[in-house]
């Protein structure tokens, strides 16, 4: 997949556990885990906004675009 989720990196940088983030954002720990592993097909902007507020970061700190080698041609 060309979109990489760096949520685990931001959690370490902010010295925050998944449970604390889940509580602050209002989602389950399981959903945080799915986000961290990149096993989601989408995320609501509202949820992304709350994650960014809780981690004091920008969406680009969490989501990264890395083109797949197959897409390079």
Backbone torsions as a table, in degrees:
resi	resn	phi	psi	omega
1	UNK	NA	142.3	-175.6
2	UNK	-82.7	-16.1	177.3
3	UNK	-100.7	122.6	-179.1
4	UNK	-109.0	133.9	179.7
5	UNK	-98.6	119.2	-179.0
6	UNK	-104.5	32.9	-178.0
7	UNK	-62.7	-38.6	179.7
8	UNK	-61.6	-37.5	178.5
9	UNK	-64.2	-44.4	-179.6
10	UNK	-66.5	-36.4	177.3
11	UNK	-62.4	-42.0	178.2
12	UNK	-65.3	-44.8	-179.8
13	UNK	-60.3	-35.4	-178.7
14	UNK	-93.1	1.3	179.9
15	UNK	52.5	49.7	-177.8
16	UNK	-123.9	142.2	176.9
17	UNK	-90.1	157.4	179.8
18	UNK	-56.8	-38.8	-179.1
19	UNK	-62.7	-42.9	179.2
20	UNK	-63.4	-42.8	178.0
21	UNK	-62.0	-45.3	179.8
22	UNK	-57.9	-43.9	179.2
23	UNK	-63.8	-42.6	-178.5
24	UNK	-68.5	-35.8	-175.0
25	UNK	-87.6	-26.8	-178.5
26	UNK	87.7	32.2	175.2
27	UNK	-124.3	170.2	-178.6
28	UNK	-81.4	157.4	174.8
29	UNK	-60.7	-34.0	178.5
30	UNK	-62.7	-40.9	177.6
31	UNK	-66.5	-37.0	175.1
32	UNK	-62.1	-43.5	178.9
33	UNK	-61.1	-43.1	178.3
34	UNK	-64.0	-39.6	176.9
35	UNK	-63.5	-46.2	-179.3
36	UNK	-59.4	-37.1	-177.4
37	UNK	-83.8	-8.5	-179.6
38	UNK	77.2	16.2	-177.5
39	UNK	-92.2	35.0	175.8
40	UNK	-120.3	151.8	179.5
41	UNK	-92.0	-15.0	-179.3
42	UNK	-170.9	167.3	176.7
43	UNK	-142.7	137.5	179.1
44	UNK	-70.6	143.7	177.8
45	UNK	-59.2	-35.0	178.7
46	UNK	-61.6	-42.6	178.3
47	UNK	-67.5	-43.4	178.3
48	UNK	-60.9	-40.1	178.0
49	UNK	-61.6	-44.5	-180.0
50	UNK	-66.9	-37.0	177.0
51	UNK	-63.7	-45.8	179.4
52	UNK	-62.0	-40.2	178.6
53	UNK	-64.5	-43.6	-178.5
54	UNK	-66.5	-35.3	-177.7
55	UNK	-97.2	-0.9	-178.2
56	UNK	50.4	59.0	-177.7
57	UNK	-145.1	178.4	177.7
58	UNK	-102.4	156.5	177.7
59	UNK	-54.4	-34.8	179.1
60	UNK	-67.8	-16.7	174.9
61	UNK	-76.1	-21.9	-176.8
62	UNK	-101.8	-40.9	-176.6
63	UNK	-109.0	133.9	-178.7
64	UNK	-133.1	139.6	177.3
65	UNK	-98.5	122.1	174.8
66	UNK	-128.3	109.1	-178.7
67	UNK	-58.9	139.1	175.3
68	UNK	-70.2	146.8	178.8
69	UNK	-60.3	-34.0	-179.4
70	UNK	-64.9	-28.0	-179.2
71	UNK	-77.6	-18.1	-177.0
72	UNK	-69.3	-16.8	172.8
73	UNK	115.7	NA	NA
